[in-house]
């Protein structure tokens, strides 16, 4: 079965594969026969990394095990991004170390302790009323148009407005966040003529200026909290690089992942109209995590072995990279009953789309859940007859499960 479905040279981070669809047939075969599978990469696919390839980890159990094991597995060694642009250098990979997601404990614990102050349940709950009003206004404006691109009109707009508010960015600048995010993440897609390094510099310069303003004029936003956080306790304060790269992470992750969860969720409702009717009638909270599981906006992150070890009986050498394929684990038949059924009542739903419940569990998970709930509530209230008007156009990416366009009729 594996020989038939897994051809020589097959790489699940190949953007040409993911531009068509996630390779669920191959993932299913690997889960059944070779859950830890060696992927030999062509040179341009392993740009910026040492070694000739990586181990693909496809079962739910091992993805969770590695995610929670900081003793044997490192994010700092090679970072979590498994496939950069083909011309990425090792020096450019090293620069990424300043980002929170690329740290190991105890440094990660220190940084997360500082930045988590902006993500308390109280802070997130304080956003709900405003975001609810915004979600209704966004849907009303889309309905007034009659038809359009769901991704740009709705899926991107609420996360953008939420992140802009959260960071204290003027709403008129939110389109800059959208453009920078696309430029940093869409380097594999020919529709985007971009330089991710330039986008990184532009966003760092923007938030450096914003941070300097908040030092002189403190406000009730996360930028003010972050630049002063830890000054008077054992954690210490964030360095300028740590602050800058955390804001990049928050801007990009908070925009891209939630946008794609909402886009895939709407498409799933179009494909399963009975579930849309159920959502409109009952509004179950279980919908939120089913949309996130189904979408799995980040298909894979990687870890690097700190020492010689084993995974599902497969020897792994120190320094080897392992790809944690969330897009496979979230459809693991051993964990999810009928995993390819979109079921907004699915409970329990132990998906790993937020990172496998380890130290790197998504710090903005509750904000993402709130945004997904609010936008689908608003759609059910204001655009209950929304319908698909064109096939979705997928992003060509090695590690994002993204829809870049979805034409719809709003009424």
C-alpha positions in Angstrom: 0.0 0.0 0.0 2.8 2.4 0.9 4.8 1.6 -2.2 1.7 2.3 -4.4 0.7 5.5 -2.8 4.0 7.0 -1.7 6.2 7.4 -4.9 9.9 7.9 -4.8 10.7 11.6 -4.0 7.2 12.4 -2.6 7.3 15.3 -0.2 4.1 16.4 1.6 5.6 19.9 1.9 5.8 20.2 -1.9 3.7 23.4 -2.6 2.6 22.0 -5.9 0.9 19.1 -4.1 -0.8 21.4 -1.5 -1.9 23.8 -4.2 -4.3 21.1 -5.4 -5.4 19.5 -2.1 -4.0 18.1 1.1 -2.5 14.6 0.4 -5.0 12.8 2.6 -4.7 9.4 0.7 -1.0 9.3 1.3 -1.3 10.4 4.9 -3.8 7.7 5.5 -1.4 5.1 4.0 1.5 6.3 6.1 -0.6 6.3 9.3 -1.5 2.6 8.6 1.9 1.3 7.5 4.8 3.7 8.2 3.8 6.5 10.6 7.4 7.8 10.8 8.4 8.0 7.1 11.8 9.4 5.8 11.3 12.1 3.2 14.4 12.8 1.0 14.2 16.4 -0.2 15.6 18.1 -3.3 18.2 20.8 -2.4 15.8 23.7 -3.0 13.3 22.2 -0.6 15.8 22.0 2.2 17.2 25.5 1.8 18.5 26.9 5.0 18.7 23.5 6.7 21.3 20.9 7.4 20.7 17.3 6.2 19.1 15.8 3.2 15.5 15.5 4.4 13.2 14.9 7.4 11.0 12.3 9.1 7.3 12.8 8.4 5.3 12.1 11.6 1.7 11.4 10.7 -0.2 9.8 13.6 -2.0 11.8 16.3 -0.3 10.0 19.2 3.3 10.8 18.1 2.5 14.3 17.1 1.1 14.9 20.6 4.1 13.1 22.2 6.7 15.1 20.4 4.8 18.4 21.0 4.9 17.8 24.8 8.5 16.5 25.0 11.0 19.4 25.3 13.8 17.1 26.6 14.2 15.2 23.4 12.9 17.7 20.8 14.0 21.3 20.1 12.3 24.1 18.2 15.3 26.4 18.6 17.7 24.2 16.6 16.1 24.7 13.3 12.9 26.6 14.1 9.4 25.3 13.4 9.0 26.3 9.8 9.7 23.2 7.8 10.0 24.7 4.3 11.3 28.2 3.6 11.7 30.0 0.3 14.2 28.1 -1.9 16.9 30.8 -1.6 16.8 30.9 2.2 20.2 30.8 3.8 21.3 29.3 7.1 22.0 32.8 8.4 18.5 33.8 7.7 17.2 30.8 9.5 19.3 31.8 12.5 17.7 35.2 12.6 14.3 33.5 13.2 15.6 32.4 16.6 14.4 35.7 18.2 10.8 34.7 17.6 8.9 33.1 20.6 7.9 30.0 18.6 11.5 29.2 17.9 12.6 29.1 21.5 13.0 26.2 23.9 12.5 26.3 27.7 13.7 28.0 29.8 14.0 30.9 27.4 10.6 30.1 26.0 9.0 29.9 29.4 10.4 33.3 30.3 9.2 35.0 27.1 5.8 33.3 27.2 5.4 34.4 30.8 5.8 38.0 29.7 3.7 38.1 26.6 0.9 35.9 28.1 -0.2 38.9 30.2 -1.8 40.3 27.2 -3.8 37.2 26.6 -5.5 36.7 29.9 -9.1 35.4 29.9 -10.2 38.9 31.1 -8.3 40.6 28.3 -9.9 38.4 25.6 -13.3 38.7 27.1 -13.0 42.4 27.1 -12.8 42.3 23.3 -16.0 40.4 22.8 -18.6 43.2 22.7 -16.6 45.3 20.2 -15.7 42.3 18.0 -19.4 41.2 18.0 -20.4 44.6 16.7 -17.6 44.6 14.1 -18.5 41.1 12.9 -22.1 42.2 12.3 -21.0 45.4 10.5 -18.6 43.4 8.3 -21.3 40.9 7.3 -23.8 43.8 6.7 -21.4 45.5 4.4 -20.8 42.3 2.5 -24.5 41.7 2.1 -24.9 45.2 0.7 -22.5 44.3 -2.1 -24.6 41.3 -3.0 -21.6 39.1 -3.9 -17.8 39.1 -3.6 -14.7 37.3 -2.4 -15.5 35.7 1.0 -11.8 35.6 1.9 -11.2 39.4 1.5 -14.7 40.6 2.5 -15.2 38.5 5.7 -12.6 35.8 6.6 -9.7 38.3 6.6 -11.5 41.4 7.8 -12.5 40.4 11.4 -9.1 39.0 12.3 -7.4 42.1 10.8 -9.6 44.4 12.8 -9.2 42.4 16.0 -5.4 42.3 15.7 -5.3 46.0 14.9 -7.3 46.8 18.0 -5.3 44.4 20.1 -2.0 46.0 19.1 -3.3 49.5 19.1 -2.8 49.9 15.3 -5.0 52.5 13.7 -7.7 50.8 11.7 -6.7 52.6 8.6 -3.3 50.8 8.8 -4.9 47.3 9.0 -4.4 46.8 5.3 -0.7 47.1 5.8 -0.9 44.2 8.2 -2.8 42.2 5.6 -0.2 43.0 2.9 2.8 42.3 5.2 1.3 39.0 6.3 0.7 37.9 2.7 4.2 38.9 1.7 5.8 37.0 4.6 3.8 33.8 4.1 3.0 33.4 0.4 6.5 33.1 -0.9 5.7 29.9 -2.7 2.8 31.3 -4.7 3.4 32.9 -8.1 0.4 35.2 -7.6 2.5 37.1 -5.0 5.6 38.9 -6.3 7.2 39.4 -2.9 10.3 39.4 -0.8 9.6 38.1 2.7 12.8 39.7 4.1 11.6 43.2 3.0 8.2 42.6 4.5 9.8 41.6 7.8 11.9 44.7 7.9 8.9 46.9 7.1 6.8 45.4 9.9 9.7 45.6 12.4 10.2 49.3 11.5 6.5 50.0 11.9 6.2 48.4 15.3 9.5 49.9 16.5 8.0 53.3 15.8 4.8 52.3 17.5 6.7 51.0 20.6 8.6 54.3 20.9 5.3 56.2 20.8 3.9 53.9 23.6 6.9 54.5 25.7 6.2 58.2 25.6 2.4 57.9 25.5 1.2 54.7 27.2 -2.2 53.4 26.1 -4.5 50.4 27.0 -3.1 48.1 24.3 -0.8 45.0 24.2 2.1 47.0 22.8 2.1 49.2 25.9 1.8 46.1 28.1 4.7 44.3 26.3 7.2 47.1 26.3 6.8 47.5 30.1 6.1 43.9 31.0 8.6 42.2 33.3 10.5 45.4 34.1 10.0 44.9 37.8 10.1 41.1 38.3 12.2 38.1 37.8 11.1 37.6 34.2 12.8 40.7 33.0 11.6 42.7 30.0 11.6 41.7 26.3 14.6 42.7 24.3 13.9 44.9 21.2 14.4 41.8 18.9 12.1 39.7 21.1 9.4 42.4 21.1 9.7 42.9 17.3 9.6 39.3 16.4 6.7 38.6 18.8 4.6 41.3 17.1 5.4 39.7 13.7 4.3 36.4 15.1 1.1 37.8 16.5 0.3 39.8 13.3 1.0 37.0 10.9 -0.4 34.1 13.0 -3.4 36.1 14.2 -4.3 37.1 10.7 -3.4 34.1 8.5 -4.5 31.2 10.6 -7.9 32.6 11.7 -8.6 33.8 8.2 -8.0 30.4 6.7 -10.0 28.6 9.4 -13.0 30.8 8.6 -12.5 30.4 4.8 -12.3 26.6 5.1 -15.2 26.5 7.5 -17.5 28.4 5.1 -16.4 26.1 2.3 -17.1 23.1 4.5 -20.6 24.4 5.2 -21.2 24.8 1.5 -20.2 21.2 1.0 -22.3 20.0 3.9 -25.5 22.1 3.8 -27.2 20.0 6.5 -24.5 21.2 8.9 -25.2 24.8 7.9 -28.9 24.3 8.7 -27.9 22.7 12.0 -25.6 25.6 12.9 -28.2 28.2 12.0 -30.8 26.5 14.2 -28.8 25.4 17.2 -25.5 27.3 17.3 -23.5 24.6 19.1 -20.2 25.7 20.5 -18.7 22.4 19.2 -18.8 24.0 15.8 -15.7 26.1 16.6 -13.2 23.3 17.1 -14.7 21.2 14.2 -14.0 24.1 11.9 -10.5 24.4 13.2 -9.9 20.6 12.9 -11.3 20.5 9.4 -9.2 23.5 8.3 -5.9 22.8 10.1 -4.6 26.1 8.8 -1.0 25.2 9.6 -0.4 21.7 8.1 3.0 21.0 9.7 5.6 22.4 12.1 8.9 20.7 12.8 11.1 19.7 15.7 14.8 18.7 15.8 16.1 15.8 17.8 18.3 16.9 20.7 19.8 13.4 21.1 19.5 10.0 19.6 16.0 8.7 20.3 13.1 6.7 18.9 9.7 7.5 17.7 7.1 4.8 17.2 10.0 2.3 17.1 11.9 4.2 14.4 15.4 5.3 15.5 15.9 9.0 15.1 19.5 10.5 15.1 20.5 13.6 17.0 20.0 16.6 14.7 17.4 14.9 12.5 14.3 17.0 11.7 10.8 15.6 12.3 7.7 17.1 10.6 4.6 17.1 12.8 1.9 16.8 10.3 -1.2 18.2 12.0 -3.1 17.9 8.8 -2.7 14.1 9.1 -3.1 13.8 12.8 -6.4 15.7 12.7 -7.9 13.0 10.5 -6.4 10.0 12.3 -9.0 7.2 12.3 -7.7 5.9 15.6 -8.8 9.1 17.3 -11.6 10.6 15.3 -14.7 8.6 14.3 -15.4 9.1 10.6 -12.8 11.8 10.4 -13.7 12.9 6.9 -17.2 13.8 8.0 -17.7 17.5 8.8 -19.7 17.4 12.0 -20.4 20.6 14.0 -21.6 18.4 16.9 -18.3 16.4 17.1 -17.4 15.9 20.8 -14.8 15.2 22.0 -12.6 16.8 19.5 -8.9 16.5 20.6 -7.5 18.1 17.4 -3.9 19.3 17.4 -4.4 22.4 15.1 -3.2 24.7 17.9 0.1 22.8 18.2 -0.4 19.6 20.1 -0.9 21.0 23.7 2.7 21.3 24.5 4.8 24.4 25.5 4.1 25.9 22.1 0.3 25.6 22.3 -1.1 28.7 20.4 -1.1 31.6 22.8 -4.0 33.2 20.8 -6.2 30.1 20.7 -9.0 31.6 22.7 -9.0 34.8 20.6 -9.2 32.7 17.4 -12.1 30.7 18.8 -14.0 33.8 19.7 -13.5 35.3 16.2 -14.7 32.1 14.5 -17.8 31.9 16.7 -18.7 35.6 16.2 -18.3 35.6 12.4 -20.4 32.5 11.9 -23.0 33.8 14.3 -23.2 37.0 12.3 -23.4 35.1 9.0 -26.3 32.9 10.3 -28.1 36.1 11.5 -27.6 38.4 8.5 -26.6 36.2 5.6 -28.4 32.8 6.2 -28.7 32.1 2.5 -25.1 32.7 1.6 -24.1 30.4 -1.3 -21.0 29.4 -3.2 -20.4 31.2 -6.6 -17.1 29.7 -7.6 -14.5 27.1 -6.7 -12.0 28.1 -4.0 -8.5 29.0 -5.2 -5.9 27.5 -2.9 -2.6 29.1 -1.9 0.5 27.4 -3.2 2.4 26.7 0.0 4.5 24.1 1.6 3.0 24.3 5.1 -0.2 26.5 5.0 -3.6 25.1 4.2 -4.9 28.3 2.8 -7.7 29.6 0.5 -6.8 32.8 -1.3 -10.2 33.3 -3.0 -13.7 32.1 -2.5 -16.4 33.8 -4.6 -19.9 33.8 -2.9 -23.3 35.3 -3.2 -24.3 36.8 0.1 -28.1 36.7 -0.4 
